[in-house]
Amino acid sequence: MKEQYAEPNDTKKTRIENRRVSKEALELKTIQQHKQQNGIDKSIELKDILVLCTAEKINIIKLFGFLKERSAYTDIHIYFRECIHILLNQPTGKGDIFIFRYGVVVFWGIQEEARDKLLAHQQFFEEMSYNKELVEREDFRYGIVLEGASIINDVIYLDNESVYNKMIISNALAQSTKLDVFERHAERTIESIRGLPDEIVAKGFTTRKREEVIKLIGVLHKLKFNLNLSTNILDTPEILWYYPNYTSLYESFKLYLELKSRTEIVNQKCDVIHEILTLLSTHINTVSGERLEKIIIILITLEIGIGLVSMYFNWK
């Protein structure tokens, strides 16, 4: 049974549907560490890949130390201080888990019970954990073929079980799922200001308070900061600096998941929202300034009037 996480918005649903109706497979250039043994083509044996973004960040250094002391996670390694890999033995066979410090975990062929157990441990090392209904998820499947690694309709066909191939792919899947979070934040911000331009056109003013607008501008700046600077979701994975021969595989998944274009769209949306909020803030400041000028004029008029009355009585 599928866990109930965040319901995909219309944009995400459309993107997933478009991926899954593709007629052509995207070839993948994998790197073979060990020669694939001859035998039956296992491509029909498809396993699940589940990607979850559960928090803003995960302290993977402390999480690694904690998991390493647990008997269930004997084959565990940390790579470049940004990714934990666990090779897990299960009754149904081995599975892989990749945990990234920007709050994403990727399960390859891991049973639900083992997933829940890992997530229960992980939550104690998360920073700003998301409520379950806000957790973004992506679902893929994968299988092993004798040759011709490719991806089509969200099914990944690999020609070997190399952990590095899976790690590179997991990097791209994790970045895409984290990007879902930023896309959702941008959509919510748009919804919160959607009626503002029409309100100003119709009434000539807005009922929004200056503090509310400033808060929205702050939320917007935080979104752009986290997207472009704070997290490393847009950075080239550290592993590629040491193993550049995996670059082609990573770039293929960036293309398939539309990471570059989606990031540009989020930034463009943020820029448009910022322009609207800046104009609104200027408008509110102008209105406030005019109101203050009127109050000052009234006070000066009252002071002059009181002065004249006082002079009149003193003259009498």
Secondary structure, 3 states (H helix, E strand, C coil): CCCCCCCCCHHHHHHHHHHCCCCCCEECCCCCCCCCCCCCCEEEEEEEEEEEECEEEECHHHHHHHHHCCCCCCCEEEECCCEEEEEECCCCCCEEEEEECCCEEEEECCCHHHHHHHHHHHHHHEEEECCHHHCEEEEEEEEECCCCCEEECCEEEECCCCHHHHHHHHHHHHHHHHHHHHHHHHHHHHHHHCCHHHHHHHHCCCCCCHHHHHHHHHHHHHHHHHHHHHCCCCCCCCHHHHCHHHHHHHHHHHHHCCHHHHHHHHHHHHHHHHHHHHHHHHHHHHHHHHHHHHHHHHHHHHHHHHHHHHHHHHHC
